[in-house]
Amino acid sequence: MSLCLQWFMAFSTGQICGRLDPGRRPHSWFMHDQFPHRAARWEVCPNLTLPLPTSVPGANVHELLKPLGEYFALWDIEEVSASLDAGQWARAGPGGGHLPLCFMQGLVQHKPSVLFIAHGESSTGVLQPLEGLGKLCHRHGCLLLVDAVASLGGAPIFMDQQEIDVLYSGSQKVLNAPPGSAPISFSERAREKILRRKTKPPSFYLDMAWLANYWGCDGEPRRYHHTAPINSFFSLREGLTMLVELGLETSWERHQANCAQLCQGLRDLGLELFVKEEKARLPTITTVRVPEGYDWRDITAFLMENHSIEIAGGLGPSVGKVLRIGLMGCNSTSGNVDSVLRALRDALARCHRSRL
Ligand SMILES: Cc1ncc(COP(=O)(O)O)c(C=O)c1O
């Protein structure tokens, strides 16, 4: 491990987005839903309001999109995303309307200081391949920031080998702990950048240099920053212990096998998997198209009321299009796959279906 792992309490993993040095260069964010919206909130902070063309009003952010259910290839990120018809855009931009083609150019055009990407895209169920991406970013002088909230522990990720600069996750998914803490790790490159920054972070709470000191990562005498939520950390520690006892590789294999069993069962029910390419399916969250004639809300409500099983509808651009089934951490078991398939069969038989 090339770095000291820093654990700290984040009020939400999204808080991390707003802590980048405003800098002179654009940040690029690649995610179908949540982060552009969060980045859009930056407009309330005058430091971050830059007069550059951007897909997010007021923030210095360029967004790349792919059709829902697809992942980014390296060339999409380096040069330009696939040339799509306007109607195929993953979603309308936060400012309304579809994003114009000129926003689809990648690292070559925008020369961002940070590239952000989600490893496990939880709104669509896509597992984004990361091979070669760190190298590519470094060739273009930018850092790679990866969101592994929905994937860490459930799918392989190798921070050092894949040259990831900032990697964070959340306690509440595969790590089996209550929500509230967000493990985050920085590469040497990222650490240097943090230490060299000229402007103070707008947030005291996520001032990384201060937090690094608080956690004893900088070799200096430790200074008070906040009162640590130690109950959260003890529960996270217990969740991690469970993962270590199981073995990381075994956990990856288990998520993969249970996801494959679930996908087969969903096909047997006549449902259509949303992510077409098998290797691009996130092993922790499986998405299916909302079956024709059904209202997705009827299905999710039925499962909850009759089977005490919670599955989700889509999120952001995938709302109304997909059902999302999360099986992660200790919930990823063959028995739970059978239960959810049985419950879905029941829902398809008993929920209202329009024949029109
Ligand atoms: C991929 C991904 N990133 C970020 C988040 C946000 O996490 P939090 O709710 O802890 O801010 C989620 C939440 O589900 C997620 O799935």
The ligand as an SDF file (V2000), in Angstrom:
LIG
                    3D

 16 16  0  0  0  0  0  0  0  0999 V2000
  -22.2260    4.5920   -6.2050 C   0  0  0  0  0  0  0  0  0  0  0  0
  -22.6980    5.4610   -5.0630 C   0  0  0  0  0  0  0  0  0  0  0  0
  -22.0030    6.5580   -4.7490 N   0  0  0  0  0  0  0  0  0  0  0  0
  -22.3810    7.3590   -3.7470 C   0  0  0  0  0  0  0  0  0  0  0  0
  -23.4910    7.0840   -3.0090 C   0  0  0  0  0  0  0  0  0  0  0  0
  -23.8800    8.0360   -1.9420 C   0  0  0  0  0  0  0  0  0  0  0  0
  -23.6160    7.5100   -0.6990 O   0  0  0  0  0  0  0  0  0  0  0  0
  -24.1260    8.3180    0.5930 P   0  0  0  0  0  0  0  0  0  0  0  0
  -25.5930    8.1370    0.6200 O   0  0  0  0  0  0  0  0  0  0  0  0
  -23.3930    7.6500    1.7180 O   0  0  0  0  0  0  0  0  0  0  0  0
  -23.7290    9.7330    0.3730 O   0  0  0  0  0  0  0  0  0  0  0  0
  -24.2650    5.9690   -3.2990 C   0  0  0  0  0  0  0  0  0  0  0  0
  -25.4670    5.6760   -2.5040 C   0  0  0  0  0  0  0  0  0  0  0  0
  -26.1540    4.7270   -2.6980 O   0  0  0  0  0  0  0  0  0  0  0  0
  -23.8480    5.1290   -4.3530 C   0  0  0  0  0  0  0  0  0  0  0  0
  -24.5410    4.0300   -4.6760 O   0  0  0  0  0  0  0  0  0  0  0  0
  1  2  1  0
  2  3  1  0
  2 15  2  0
  3  4  2  0
  4  5  1  0
  5  6  1  0
  5 12  2  0
  6  7  1  0
  7  8  1  0
  8  9  2  0
  8 10  1  0
  8 11  1  0
 12 13  1  0
 12 15  1  0
 13 14  2  0
 15 16  1  0
M  END
$$$$
